Amino acid sequence: MTQKSWRNPDEKIEVKPQKFKWNSHKVFDDFVSADEERKKLLAGKQKHVKIHRCGPDGTKFKVKIGNPIKTKTEDNQSST
């Protein structure tokens, strides 16, 4: 990591591991359509859904579904 001029060199940086792997579901031309799809997914079995702005100049909206990432501690606890 590069040294930032505003960062204190003695300060410890807290590492926050990624908790979800976000996969694209569908792309829409307007936010209203994307929001309707997000609400349908949340009403179903999906718990982690978000809308991401994409496309040229942010004109499209992508619905993404999050799948939890298993960590080593979760794997060890489930196997015992």
Secondary structure, DSSP 4 states (H G I P E B T S, - for coil): -PPPTTS-TTSPPPP----EEEEEEEEESSHHHHHHHHHHHHHTT---EEEEEESGGG-EEEEEEEEEPPPHHHHHHHH-
